[in-house]
């Protein structure tokens, strides 16, 4: 949005108009010329608005071209106001009395437009450069405020998970059945991982696999024999790193979009491919009932965006008739 700074323009226009009166050669001429003050003010003010319009536009590109267009416009404004603000017949009589041709008059008007336009463009250019130099500082301040707000929001969001995590520990001590205690323990491990890794960009694959073990235990309690998971990751890959909860999002995506029953169990496979790939695949048996397969794809989009930011790479998604797989990179550390 163009900012014309009309107040600054009015002040500068008054200054230019007053300067024109002070520079008159004779006192009598100076006193009699106050009738031209409004015309001088209007010329400077409209020239200022024109220059502000040009200098803040993307085109013409470059301040050299903008200066040329600005000053040319000021010359046109000077000539136009010469006729608009004075009686044309009177002007012609004065020109004839002074024995000046119209070329000489146009030359004087062009010179006035050139001087006024150049002076105003110089001031507008300085203001524009000051605004451009201040932009990074303003952007840094905005980012600092957003970062502070994000930290505050994160702190507020941590209150509820921590309360739930501590409550799970208390609940486990109150339960005697081994299966229930194991389930609560695994759920606590899931929350501990999510709380501990939420500020990290990358985590070791070993740590992620421990978390996935607890997460799969919870899913098996829900699906029983309807979910079969096969994890084959050689130890030489355990030191590699991935964005936290990547595997959890891929497993959740498989469970969300596919049917899982005892007769047709959902099979999930996680394995490594040399030299730096991790593949998560699942049997493709999509839900077909209305409203059951309406996912927004935010899980895959989340993973794709994190890999783009952290490593400048993309994930590979493959869908065949009976299998859906996602391949992600195993990273060595922060890029």
VMD Tcl script that draws the C-alpha trace (Angstrom):
set ca {
  {0.00 0.00 0.00}
  {1.39 3.38 -1.04}
  {1.96 5.90 1.74}
  {1.87 9.47 0.42}
  {2.93 11.25 3.64}
  {0.65 14.26 2.95}
  {1.64 16.11 6.13}
  {5.33 15.97 5.26}
  {4.46 17.00 1.72}
  {2.43 20.00 2.91}
  {5.26 21.20 5.17}
  {7.83 20.85 2.38}
  {5.49 22.57 -0.10}
  {5.06 25.54 2.26}
  {8.83 25.76 2.63}
  {9.38 25.74 -1.15}
  {6.65 28.33 -1.73}
  {8.09 30.64 0.95}
  {11.57 30.17 -0.43}
  {10.34 31.28 -3.83}
  {9.01 34.54 -2.37}
  {12.18 35.27 -0.36}
  {14.39 34.86 -3.41}
  {12.64 37.63 -5.33}
  {15.11 40.23 -6.56}
  {13.22 43.33 -5.33}
  {11.14 43.91 -2.25}
  {8.30 45.41 -4.25}
  {8.28 42.39 -6.54}
  {8.35 40.10 -3.53}
  {5.34 41.82 -1.90}
  {3.35 41.82 -5.12}
  {4.07 38.17 -5.79}
  {2.24 36.76 -2.76}
  {-0.69 36.10 -5.08}
  {1.43 33.33 -6.65}
  {1.99 31.61 -3.29}
  {-1.00 29.20 -3.64}
  {0.18 28.21 -7.10}
  {3.72 27.51 -5.84}
  {2.36 25.51 -2.92}
  {0.04 23.48 -5.16}
  {2.87 22.78 -7.60}
  {5.18 21.47 -4.85}
  {2.44 19.52 -3.05}
  {1.10 17.69 -6.12}
  {4.65 17.02 -7.26}
  {5.34 15.44 -3.86}
  {2.30 13.15 -4.14}
  {3.33 12.11 -7.65}
  {6.87 11.29 -6.54}
  {5.64 9.24 -3.57}
  {3.39 7.27 -5.93}
  {6.25 6.49 -8.31}
  {9.04 5.78 -5.82}
  {7.03 3.17 -3.92}
  {5.91 1.20 -6.99}
  {7.69 -1.90 -8.26}
  {7.81 -0.51 -11.77}
  {9.69 1.15 -13.26}
  {12.48 -0.92 -11.74}
  {15.48 0.94 -10.38}
  {15.68 4.33 -8.73}
  {17.27 5.88 -11.81}
  {14.18 5.24 -13.92}
  {11.95 6.27 -11.05}
  {13.83 9.58 -10.80}
  {13.38 10.19 -14.53}
  {9.64 9.41 -14.43}
  {9.17 11.47 -11.27}
  {10.91 14.58 -12.56}
  {9.14 14.32 -15.93}
  {5.82 14.19 -14.12}
  {6.77 17.23 -12.05}
  {7.50 19.18 -15.23}
  {4.06 18.24 -16.58}
  {2.45 19.29 -13.28}
  {4.30 22.62 -13.40}
  {3.04 23.40 -16.91}
  {-0.50 22.21 -16.17}
  {-0.85 24.31 -13.02}
  {0.53 27.34 -14.89}
  {-2.65 27.34 -16.98}
  {-5.11 25.93 -14.43}
  {-4.39 28.42 -11.65}
  {-4.09 31.59 -13.75}
  {-6.25 33.32 -16.33}
  {-4.91 32.20 -19.71}
  {-5.65 35.52 -21.43}
  {-3.85 37.43 -18.68}
  {-0.90 35.09 -19.01}
  {-0.65 35.71 -22.71}
  {-0.81 39.51 -22.17}
  {2.03 39.32 -19.62}
  {4.09 37.22 -21.97}
  {3.61 39.72 -24.79}
  {4.43 42.63 -22.45}
  {7.65 40.96 -21.41}
  {8.39 40.22 -25.05}
  {8.85 36.50 -24.25}
  {7.93 33.71 -26.55}
  {6.07 30.61 -25.37}
  {9.21 28.56 -25.76}
  {10.93 30.71 -23.16}
  {7.93 30.35 -20.84}
  {7.91 26.59 -21.26}
  {11.64 26.58 -20.61}
  {11.15 28.44 -17.32}
  {8.30 26.11 -16.31}
  {10.37 23.04 -17.24}
  {13.30 24.35 -15.22}
  {11.00 24.95 -12.24}
  {9.59 21.42 -12.54}
  {13.10 20.02 -12.84}
  {14.43 21.86 -9.78}
  {11.38 21.26 -7.59}
  {11.02 17.67 -8.76}
  {14.71 16.90 -8.21}
  {14.65 18.44 -4.74}
  {11.50 16.57 -3.74}
  {12.73 13.29 -5.20}
  {15.93 13.59 -3.18}
  {13.93 14.01 0.03}
  {11.57 11.15 -0.90}
  {14.54 8.94 -1.74}
  {16.11 9.58 1.68}
  {12.82 8.75 3.40}
  {12.48 5.58 1.33}
  {16.01 4.45 2.21}
  {15.37 5.15 5.88}
  {12.20 3.05 5.74}
  {14.02 0.21 3.95}
  {16.85 0.24 6.51}
  {14.32 0.11 9.35}
  {12.46 -2.86 7.84}
  {14.93 -5.56 9.05}
  {14.87 -4.08 12.55}
  {11.08 -4.09 12.60}
  {11.05 -7.65 11.26}
  {13.50 -8.76 13.98}
  {11.31 -7.16 16.64}
  {8.27 -8.90 15.21}
  {10.06 -12.25 15.22}
  {11.18 -11.70 18.81}
  {7.61 -10.99 19.85}
  {6.34 -14.06 18.02}
  {9.07 -16.22 19.56}
  {8.22 -14.95 23.03}
  {4.52 -15.59 22.42}
  {5.28 -19.09 21.12}
  {7.32 -19.90 24.22}
  {4.54 -18.65 26.44}
  {1.97 -20.71 24.55}
  {4.23 -23.76 24.77}
  {4.60 -23.31 28.51}
  {0.83 -23.04 28.87}
  {0.30 -26.15 26.74}
  {2.74 -28.16 28.85}
  {0.64 -27.76 32.00}
  {-2.05 -30.20 30.87}
  {0.31 -32.95 29.51}
  {2.45 -32.85 32.64}
  {-0.61 -33.12 34.83}
  {-1.80 -36.12 32.81}
  {1.65 -37.72 32.88}
  {1.90 -37.41 36.67}
  {-1.65 -38.70 37.04}
  {-0.78 -41.79 35.01}
  {2.06 -42.55 37.43}
  {-0.33 -42.26 40.36}
  {-2.92 -44.43 38.59}
  {-0.34 -47.15 37.90}
  {0.49 -47.38 41.59}
  {-3.21 -47.91 42.34}
  {-3.70 -50.75 39.83}
  {-2.75 -54.33 40.67}
  {-3.56 -56.17 37.41}
  {-0.29 -56.71 35.48}
  {-1.79 -56.06 32.05}
  {-3.31 -52.78 33.17}
  {-0.08 -51.72 34.87}
  {1.85 -52.51 31.68}
  {-0.59 -50.49 29.59}
  {-0.33 -47.48 31.90}
  {3.46 -47.77 31.89}
  {3.57 -47.77 28.09}
  {1.20 -44.83 27.93}
  {3.45 -42.95 30.33}
  {6.45 -43.70 28.12}
  {4.59 -42.31 25.11}
  {3.82 -39.08 26.93}
  {7.34 -38.84 28.30}
  {8.74 -39.06 24.78}
  {6.31 -36.52 23.36}
  {7.08 -34.06 26.15}
  {10.83 -34.58 25.91}
  {11.14 -34.32 22.13}
  {8.69 -31.54 21.34}
  {11.45 -28.88 21.25}
  {13.95 -31.08 19.32}
  {14.42 -30.92 15.56}
  {15.93 -34.40 15.32}
  {16.17 -37.47 17.55}
  {18.21 -40.65 17.30}
  {16.47 -43.53 15.56}
  {17.18 -45.70 18.60}
  {15.14 -43.37 20.81}
  {12.34 -43.18 18.25}
  {12.18 -46.99 18.06}
  {11.87 -47.26 21.85}
  {8.98 -44.84 21.68}
  {7.38 -46.79 18.82}
  {7.58 -49.96 20.90}
  {5.47 -48.32 23.61}
  {3.10 -46.83 21.03}
  {2.57 -50.17 19.28}
  {1.86 -51.83 22.63}
  {-1.04 -49.39 23.14}
  {-2.34 -50.04 19.61}
  {-2.17 -53.82 20.11}
  {-4.28 -53.52 23.24}
  {-6.87 -51.76 21.09}
  {-6.70 -53.89 17.92}
  {-5.36 -57.19 19.37}
  {-4.75 -59.60 16.47}
  {-6.01 -57.08 13.91}
  {-2.65 -55.29 13.90}
  {0.66 -56.94 13.01}
  {3.88 -54.92 13.09}
  {7.28 -56.03 11.83}
  {10.32 -53.87 12.65}
  {13.66 -54.80 11.10}
  {16.29 -52.11 11.71}
  {19.93 -53.29 11.91}
  {21.95 -51.78 14.79}
  {24.23 -49.82 12.42}
  {21.30 -47.48 11.68}
  {20.39 -46.76 15.30}
  {22.67 -43.71 15.55}
  {20.99 -42.05 12.57}
  {18.46 -39.28 13.20}
  {14.95 -38.41 12.09}
  {12.40 -35.74 13.05}
  {10.64 -36.79 16.28}
  {7.38 -38.77 16.02}
  {7.91 -39.43 12.30}
  {7.27 -43.15 12.67}
  {4.32 -42.53 14.97}
  {2.67 -40.27 12.38}
  {3.19 -42.86 9.62}
  {1.74 -45.67 11.74}
  {-1.16 -43.47 12.79}
  {-1.78 -42.63 9.14}
  {-1.92 -46.36 8.27}
  {-4.32 -47.16 11.11}
  {-6.53 -44.18 10.34}
  {-7.12 -44.97 6.67}
  {-7.23 -48.77 6.59}
  {-9.47 -51.55 7.85}
  {-8.00 -53.73 10.60}
  {-9.81 -56.91 11.60}
  {-8.81 -60.33 12.88}
  {-9.68 -61.85 9.48}
  {-7.75 -59.20 7.51}
  {-5.15 -57.77 9.88}
  {-3.41 -54.53 9.05}
  {0.26 -55.34 8.50}
  {2.84 -52.61 9.10}
  {6.49 -53.03 8.22}
  {9.38 -50.75 9.20}
  {12.76 -51.52 7.67}
  {15.94 -49.76 6.59}
  {17.27 -49.53 3.05}
  {20.90 -48.78 2.31}
  {22.42 -46.33 2.51}
  {20.18 -43.82 4.28}
  {16.53 -44.71 3.82}
  {13.83 -45.83 6.22}
  {10.68 -47.36 4.73}
  {7.34 -47.67 6.49}
  {4.81 -49.72 4.55}
  {1.37 -51.09 5.29}
  {-1.09 -53.41 3.61}
  {-3.58 -51.38 1.61}
  {-7.16 -52.11 2.63}
  {-8.80 -48.74 2.66}
  {-11.91 -47.89 4.61}
  {-14.85 -47.48 2.24}
  {-17.73 -46.55 4.53}
  {-18.93 -42.95 4.21}
  {-17.03 -40.60 6.47}
  {-14.37 -43.14 7.47}
  {-11.71 -42.08 5.01}
  {-11.84 -38.32 5.20}
  {-8.33 -37.59 6.41}
  {-6.79 -34.25 5.53}
  {-3.27 -35.61 4.96}
  {-1.83 -33.34 7.64}
  {0.42 -36.13 8.97}
  {2.25 -36.69 5.69}
  {2.30 -32.95 5.01}
  {3.85 -32.37 8.43}
  {6.62 -34.91 7.76}
  {7.26 -33.57 4.26}
  {7.53 -29.96 5.49}
  {9.92 -30.87 8.32}
  {12.23 -32.76 5.96}
  {12.14 -29.85 3.53}
  {13.13 -27.37 6.24}
  {15.67 -29.53 8.09}
  {17.39 -31.32 5.22}
  {16.15 -29.78 1.98}
  {14.84 -33.21 0.94}
  {11.46 -34.73 0.22}
  {9.83 -37.97 1.30}
  {8.90 -40.62 -1.25}
  {5.31 -41.93 -1.26}
  {4.46 -45.09 -3.21}
  {1.01 -46.61 -3.57}
  {0.48 -50.00 -5.21}
  {-2.59 -52.20 -5.46}
  {-1.97 -53.91 -2.12}
  {0.65 -51.80 -0.38}
  {1.21 -48.21 0.64}
  {4.73 -47.14 1.61}
  {6.54 -43.99 2.64}
  {10.32 -43.68 2.41}
  {12.15 -41.06 4.50}
  {15.79 -40.14 4.86}
  {17.94 -41.12 7.83}
  {20.01 -38.07 8.70}
  {23.46 -37.76 10.28}
  {22.56 -34.77 12.40}
  {21.49 -31.14 12.11}
  {22.07 -29.81 8.55}
}
mol new
graphics top color blue
foreach p $ca { graphics top sphere $p radius 0.5 }
foreach p [lrange $ca 0 end-1] q [lrange $ca 1 end] { graphics top cylinder $p $q radius 0.2 }
display resetview
